[in-house]
C-alpha cells in the first residue's frame, strides 16, 4: 500500500492504493507514459494540486494541460491499472490553532487496518511481506512550551510517530469497541513502514492523486453546509469516475470499506455517507 497526505484548513486526507507486487512495473509504466505525454521530464513532479507558484504547472498549462485535462489523464490511468484505492478524510472540529495533521496517525490506523482486512480476505491468503509505503509525512508542529496536556504527549515523538504507531500495530494488533484484531506480523506484514518521497518514487504520485481527489470531494460537500449537499460538482464527478476502484463491500458500497469521513459528528456526515454509497454503486 502506497499512501500520501493532503491538508487543507481543518481537513486532512490520507489516501493511496493497494496493489500486488507483480503489478508494480505495469502500474509505473502506465503512469510514466501519461507523464511523458504531458511533456514532463522524469525528474519533474506531477501533482493533483500544484501550488499557485509552480513553474512546472505554468509550463504544462501553457501546453493545454489545465487542472481539468491533467486530472482527467491521471484518473484515466488510475482506472486502467490494477490498483485498489483507499482514502480516509478527517475533519478537525477542535476550533483551535493546531492543524489537522495531529490526526495523521489515526488516519494511518484506519487505512492499515483496512489493508490488513484486504489481505486476509484473499483466498488463498498471500504470504507477504506486505509493505506500507508513505510519502514522507509532514510532522505535526511541536507543542507550545509548558503544554503538558496528556492528549498531546505524543508530540514528543512527532518526528517518528508513524513508525511508532505502525510498530505498535505490528506487535500488538488493534483493539476497539470490545474486540481485538491480531498483530500485523501474524499475517505477513513487513516490520516497519517504509518512508519514501514522490520526488524519487512516481508511485507516490498516484497516492497524491487519490488523497487530493478525496480531499476535494469532502471539502466541496462540507462547504457552507446547512444539512443539504450542494449540486453535483466536478469534485463529485471525479470521485464517481474512480469509485469502482476503491475497496468495497461485495454490494459495491465503498463507504467504511475503502473510503471514510471521520468522525461521525462531521457536519453532514450522514448525507455524505449516503451520497458515497449511492455513487459507488452506480459509478462507471
N, C-alpha and C positions, 0 to 999 in steps of 0.2 A: 504494500500500500504506500502510495506517494501522497503527501499532504503539504498544503501551504495555508497561510492565514491571510485574511484581508480585514482591515479595520477601518471603520468609518463612524465617527461620532460615538454613540453608545451601542453600536453593533459590532460584533466580532464574528466573522465567518471562518471556519476551518473546514477545508474540503479537499478532495482529490479523487484518486481512483485505485482500484484493486485490479491486478492482472496476474496472469501466470508468467513465471519466469521465462518460459519458452516463447512467449509472445513479445517480450521486450524489444527485440530487434525490429519486428514489423511495425510496432507502435512508434518507435523512434523514427523509422524510415518514413512513415506516413506524415508524421509531424514535421520532419525536416524538409520533405518535399514541398509541403504547404508554405513553410517559412521562405524557402528559396523562391517560390512563385511570387512572393511579396517583394522580392529583391533584398531580403535581409541577409547580411553576412552571418556566417555561423557564430561569430562572436558577439553579434548584436542581440539584445533582448527582444522577445516578443511578449507583450503584456496584455492582459484583458483590459486593464485600466492603466494606460500610460499617464505619467504626470503631465501637467499642462506645459511644462518647460522642456519636455523630452525632445531632443534633436532627432532621434530615430522616428518618433511619432510624426513630427513635422515633415520629414522626408518621405515617408511612405504614404502619408495622407496626400502629399502633393502628387503622388503617383496613382491616386484613386483609392487607396486603402484606408477609408474612413473608419470610424468606430463600427458602423453598420456592416461594411464589407469585411473588415478584419475579423469581427466576431463571428460573422456568418461562416467564414472559411474555417475558423477554429472549431466551431460547432460541427461542421460537416466532417472533419477528421475524427472528432470525438465519437460521432455517431457510427463511423465506419470501422474503427479499430476495436479489438476485443478487450474492452475495459468495462468495469462495473464502478459506477460513481457513488461517492458518499459525501455528504455535507451536513454540518451542524452549525446553525446560526444562533448566537446568544445575544440576548437583549439585556443590557446593564441598566437596571432601574434604580440604582442607588442614589442617583442625583448628586453625586459628589464630584470631586475633581479628578479622581483616579480613572484611568482608561479601562475599557472593557478587556484589555489584554490580561487583566488579573484572572480572567476566567479561561485562559487558553488551556490550562491543564484539565479542566472539566470537559471541554470540547474534545480534547485528545482522548480522555477516558471513554467518552461515548463512541467515538469512531473506532478505537482499538477493540472495544467490546463487540461492536458490530462486525468488525473484520474477523474477530475470533469466531463469532457465530457463522459468518460466511464460510470459513474454513471447515468448521465442524459439521455444517450441513451437507458437505460434499461426500458422496459415497462412490468409491472407497475414499477415505479421508487422505488428503495429500500429506506426505510425511514432513514437508518443510525442508529447510528452515524458512519461516515466514518473516519477512522483513517489513518494518515500518520506517519509511524514509521521509524525513522532514526537511523542507526548505528552512534553513536556519531561522528559528523563530526570533522575533523581536522580544527581548526580555521586558517584563513589566518594569516601570520605574521604581526606584527604591522608595522605601517608606520614609516619611519625614523623621528627623531626629526626635527621639523620645516617643515615637509612635509605636507603642507596645501592645496594641490590641491583639489578643490571641489569634483572631482570624487572619491576621497579616504576618504571622511569624514565618510563614513560608517564604516571604520576601527575602529573608536572609539567604535563601538558596535560589533566588530568582534566576540567576545566570545558568543554572543547570536543572531547573525544576522539571523539564520534560524528561531528562534522563532518570531522575529520581522517581517521578510518577510512574513511568513505564516499568522501571525496575521493581517497584512495589507490586505491580500487577503481574510481572513475570514470576516473582517468587510467591506472592500471597493471593493472587487472584482478585476477584471482585466480590463485594458484599453490599447488598442494598435490599431494602423492603423485606427483610426477614429471610432472604435467600442468598446463596453464595454461588460463585462460578469458579471452577478450579483454575489454578495458575496458568499463565500463558505457556510456561515451559512444558506443561504436560501435553500440549497439542502441537509442539514443534516450532514455537516462535523463537526468533533469534534473541540472545540475552540482552540486547540493548537497542534503543532506537538508533538509526543511522542519520546523522545530520549532514546535509549537503547544501548546495546553493544552485539556484536556477542558472546562474551565470556559467556553471560548469556541467549542468545536467538538464538537457532540454525536456526530459520527462516531467520535471517540476514545473515547467511552463503550463503543462496540461492541468496540474493541480491548481496552479494560479488561476487558470480559466474557470475551473469548477468553483473554487472559493469565491471568485469575483462574480460569477453568474448568480450564485446563491445569495450573496450579499445584496446585489442589485434587486433581486426579486423581493427579498424580505423588506428592504428599506422602502421600496416603492409601495408595497402593500400596507406598511405601517404609517406611511406619511400622512399627516393630518387625518388620522383615522378616527372616525366617530362611531364605529361599530359596523359600518358597511365598507366593503372593499372597493377600491377605485375601479374605473373601467379597465378593460384588458389593455395593457401597455406592452411595449417591446420587451420589458423585463419578464412578463408572463410568457410571451411568445418564445423567448429563448429557453426558458425552463421547460415549456411544453415540448420543444424540439429534442431535448435530451432526457426527458422524463423516463423513457423506456430503458435508458442506460443505467439508472440507479438501482441499487439493491432493492428488491421488492418482495412483498408477500406473494404467494402463489396467485392471489387475486389480481395482482398488478399494482396494488397500493404501495407507494414508496414512503408514506409518512410514518415516522418512527422506525422504519426499516432501513432506509438509506438516506433519508432527508428529515431534518428535525429543526424546529424552532423552540428554543428554551429561554426562560422557564415557562410553565403553563400559564402564569399570570401575565405574560406578554399581552399588550393590547391587541385585541382581535385574534388571539392565537387560535381560538376555535374556528373562526371564519377562515383563517389562512390554512389550517389543517384540513378543513372540508374542501377548500379550493384545490389544494395539492392532491388530495385523494381523487377528486374528480378529473383533474387534468392528467394525473399519472395513469389513469385507466383509459384515457382517450388519446394520449399523446401518440404521435406518429413519427 
